[in-house]
């Protein structure tokens, strides 16, 4: 009997579930709204609903499911299946794994969402075929996952690999975590948008204004890149400074972990080599092992929004 895996990516606004076969192919992919303001019971019920719908769409049954994996925001205790804390979902020692296991009658593994995205890229994306990888997602914050020798770096309390909250500027910008100078405060998409707006206000003739029809509220992570491509010097300065901030944190990651691959995901990564080339120059110059013949590769993440469900589905293969 062919076996299948269910991967669930739990977010603040959406519950995603996918069914994968033993070859790692996605057979179905379902998205439903997440009732995050309605409490634990409503969220767990929605996860169950999404998983069963994905199974039906894949033409598979629960009897054929080998395991179920969930990527969730927050501190996920992989031993107990309890989400100890997630501010985005209101979880506080929520028995997510055990409760869903009871409902589905299957083993359910849980893991932090950034970690499962890293496993997804290792299993089927930018890190396929390697044993060590750091995955960085540039979004509202900076998400990070670290895999060494095909094992996640979790910390003894499952709160490790919060890479965005390493400090790159002592006493710098206030971060949402309460520290000052965090990498996230300088190199997240949110930070880039703030930096772009500040440059626009200082340069009223910049082409960045025409990119957003004069409306600061329309500024996003693409604005400075698009204006730079049109020859705007103020935009080029924004992108250049942002690349330096990003590179500073990435050099730290390389010097700590020396992974075979670092992959960058999130919307800003769509800039491709326009962003990665100057960052790579800094890495090549400042990486402590710059004289080594074996160097960390900096690439774009490949799986996009599928990284989370793929990594979650394959959690049992990494235990």
C-alpha positions in Angstrom: 0.0 0.0 0.0 1.4 3.4 -1.0 2.0 5.7 1.9 1.5 9.4 2.1 2.7 12.3 4.3 0.6 15.3 5.4 2.4 18.6 5.9 0.7 21.6 7.5 2.0 25.2 7.5 0.2 27.1 10.2 0.2 30.9 9.9 -1.4 33.9 11.4 -3.9 34.2 8.5 -3.8 30.9 6.7 -3.7 27.2 7.4 -2.0 25.3 4.5 -2.0 21.5 4.1 -0.4 19.4 1.5 -0.3 15.7 0.8 3.0 14.3 -0.4 3.8 10.8 -1.8 6.9 8.8 -0.8 8.9 10.5 -3.6 8.2 13.9 -2.1 5.8 15.0 -4.8 2.9 17.3 -3.8 -0.3 15.7 -4.7 -2.7 18.3 -3.2 -2.3 21.7 -1.6 -5.2 23.3 0.3 -5.4 26.8 1.9 -8.1 27.8 4.4 -8.4 30.9 6.6 -7.0 30.6 10.1 -9.4 31.6 12.9 -6.6 32.9 15.0 -8.7 35.2 17.2 -11.2 32.4 18.1 -9.0 30.3 20.4 -7.1 27.0 20.4 -10.2 24.8 19.7 -11.2 26.7 16.6 -7.6 26.7 15.2 -7.1 23.0 15.8 -10.5 22.2 14.2 -9.5 24.2 11.2 -6.2 22.3 10.9 -8.1 19.0 11.0 -10.5 20.3 8.4 -7.7 21.5 6.1 -5.8 18.2 6.4 -8.8 16.0 5.6 -9.7 18.2 2.7 -6.2 17.9 1.3 -6.4 14.1 1.7 -9.7 14.0 -0.3 -8.2 16.1 -3.0 -5.2 13.8 -3.2 -7.5 10.7 -3.5 -5.9 9.3 -0.3 -7.2 8.0 3.0 -6.0 8.3 6.6 -5.1 4.6 6.6 -2.4 5.4 4.0 -0.9 8.3 6.0 2.5 7.5 7.5 2.8 10.7 9.5 1.5 14.3 9.9 3.8 17.3 10.5 3.0 20.8 11.5 5.1 24.0 11.2 3.8 26.5 13.7 4.9 30.0 14.8 6.4 30.2 18.2 8.2 27.8 20.6 7.3 24.3 19.6 8.3 21.5 22.0 9.1 18.7 19.6 9.2 16.1 22.4 5.8 16.8 23.9 4.0 18.3 20.9 3.1 21.3 22.9 3.4 24.8 21.5 4.7 26.5 24.6 4.2 30.1 23.3 3.1 31.8 20.1 2.1 35.4 20.3 0.7 35.4 16.8 -1.8 32.7 17.5 -2.4 33.1 21.2 -1.0 29.7 22.0 0.1 29.2 25.6 1.2 25.6 26.4 -1.3 24.4 23.7 -1.2 20.6 23.2 -1.3 21.0 19.4 0.4 17.7 18.5 -1.4 15.4 21.0 -4.9 16.9 20.2 -4.5 16.6 16.5 -3.1 13.1 16.9 -6.2 12.2 18.9 -8.5 13.5 16.2 -6.7 12.0 13.2 -5.5 8.8 14.9 -2.0 9.4 13.5 1.4 10.4 14.8 1.6 14.2 14.6 5.0 16.0 14.9 5.3 19.7 15.4 8.2 22.1 14.7 8.8 25.9 14.5 7.6 27.2 11.1 11.0 28.7 10.1 12.6 25.4 10.9 10.3 23.3 8.7 10.9 25.8 5.9 14.6 25.1 6.2 14.0 21.3 6.2 11.9 21.8 3.0 14.7 23.6 1.2 17.2 20.9 2.4 14.9 18.1 1.3 13.7 19.3 -2.1 15.0 22.8 -2.8 18.1 25.0 -2.7 19.9 22.6 -0.3 18.9 19.3 -1.9 21.9 16.9 -1.6 23.7 18.8 1.1 23.9 18.1 4.9 24.1 21.6 6.3 22.1 24.7 5.4 20.9 28.0 6.8 17.6 29.3 5.5 16.7 32.9 5.9 13.3 34.4 5.1 13.1 38.2 4.7 9.6 39.2 5.7 7.9 41.2 8.4 10.8 40.0 10.5 13.7 37.7 9.7 12.9 34.0 10.0 15.8 31.5 10.2 16.3 27.8 10.3 19.6 26.0 10.7 20.4 22.4 9.7 23.7 20.8 10.6 24.5 17.2 9.6 20.8 16.9 8.5 19.6 17.8 12.1 17.9 21.0 13.1 19.6 23.3 15.5 16.8 23.8 18.0 18.3 24.7 21.4 17.7 22.7 24.6 14.4 24.6 25.0 13.4 24.6 21.3 13.8 28.4 21.1 17.1 28.4 19.2 17.9 29.7 15.8 16.2 33.1 16.3 18.7 34.5 13.8 17.0 37.8 13.3 17.6 38.7 16.9 21.4 38.7 16.8 22.7 42.2 17.2 24.6 43.9 14.3 24.6 47.5 15.7 25.0 47.9 19.4 22.5 50.4 20.8 20.8 50.7 17.4 17.2 50.6 16.2 14.7 49.3 18.7 13.5 45.8 17.7 10.1 44.3 18.4 11.8 41.8 20.7 12.9 44.6 23.0 16.6 44.7 22.1 18.3 47.4 20.1 20.3 46.8 17.0 18.9 43.4 16.0 19.6 42.2 12.5 15.8 42.0 12.0 15.5 45.8 12.7 17.8 46.5 9.7 17.5 43.7 7.2 13.8 42.6 7.3 11.4 43.7 4.6 9.8 45.9 7.2 13.2 47.6 7.8 13.8 48.1 4.0 10.4 49.7 3.7 11.2 52.1 6.5 14.6 52.9 5.0 13.0 53.5 1.6 10.4 55.9 3.0 13.1 57.9 4.9 15.2 58.2 1.8 12.2 59.4 -0.2 11.4 62.1 2.3 15.0 63.3 2.1 15.0 63.2 -1.7 11.7 64.7 -3.0 13.0 64.4 -6.6 13.7 60.7 -6.4 12.1 58.3 -8.9 11.0 56.3 -5.9 8.1 58.7 -5.6 6.9 57.9 -9.1 7.1 54.2 -8.3 4.3 54.6 -5.8 2.4 57.5 -7.5 3.5 59.8 -4.7 1.9 57.7 -1.9 4.2 56.7 0.9 1.7 54.1 2.0 2.3 52.2 -1.2 6.0 51.7 -0.6 7.1 48.0 -0.5 10.2 46.0 -0.7 10.4 46.4 -4.5 10.2 50.2 -4.6 13.9 51.0 -4.1 15.0 48.2 -6.5 12.7 49.3 -9.2 13.8 53.0 -9.0 17.4 51.9 -8.9 16.9 50.0 -12.2 15.7 53.3 -13.7 19.0 55.0 -12.6 17.9 56.7 -9.4 20.9 57.4 -7.2 18.9 57.8 -4.0 17.3 54.4 -4.5 20.7 52.9 -5.3 22.0 54.2 -2.0 19.0 52.5 -0.2 19.7 49.2 -1.8 23.4 49.4 -1.2 23.0 50.1 2.5 20.4 47.4 2.8 22.7 44.9 1.1 25.4 45.8 3.7 23.0 45.2 6.6 21.9 41.9 5.2 25.5 40.9 4.5 26.7 41.8 8.0 24.2 39.3 9.5 24.9 36.7 6.9 28.7 36.8 7.6 27.9 36.1 11.2 25.8 33.1 10.2 28.6 31.8 8.0 31.3 32.3 10.7 29.2 30.5 13.3 27.8 27.6 11.2 29.9 27.4 8.0 26.9 25.7 6.2 27.3 24.4 2.7 24.4 26.6 1.6 22.6 29.7 2.7 19.4 30.3 0.9 17.4 33.5 1.0 13.6 33.5 0.7 10.8 36.0 1.1 9.6 38.6 -1.4 12.8 40.6 -1.4 14.7 37.6 -2.7 12.9 38.1 -6.0 15.5 40.8 -6.7 17.8 37.9 -7.4 21.4 38.8 -8.2 20.7 42.5 -7.9 20.7 41.8 -4.2 22.7 38.7 -3.9 25.8 39.8 -5.9 26.8 42.7 -3.6 26.0 40.6 -0.6 28.2 37.8 -1.9 31.0 40.2 -2.4 31.0 41.0 1.3 30.7 37.3 2.2 33.7 36.5 0.0 35.7 39.3 1.7 34.7 38.9 5.3 34.0 35.1 5.7 36.7 33.9 8.2 37.3 30.8 5.9 37.8 33.0 2.8 41.0 31.1 2.0 39.3 27.7 2.1 38.7 25.9 -1.2 35.3 24.8 0.2 33.0 27.9 0.5 29.5 28.4 1.6 27.2 29.1 -1.4 24.7 32.0 -1.2 21.6 31.3 -3.3 17.9 32.1 -3.5 15.4 29.7 -1.9 13.6 27.6 -4.4 10.4 26.4 -2.9 8.6 29.6 -2.2 5.4 29.1 -0.2 5.7 25.3 -0.5 8.8 25.1 1.7 6.8 25.0 4.9 4.4 22.2 3.9 7.2 20.1 2.4 9.4 20.4 5.4 6.5 19.7 7.8 5.4 16.6 5.8 8.9 15.2 6.0 9.6 15.8 9.7 9.4 12.1 10.4 12.3 11.5 8.0 14.5 13.8 10.0 13.9 12.3 13.5 
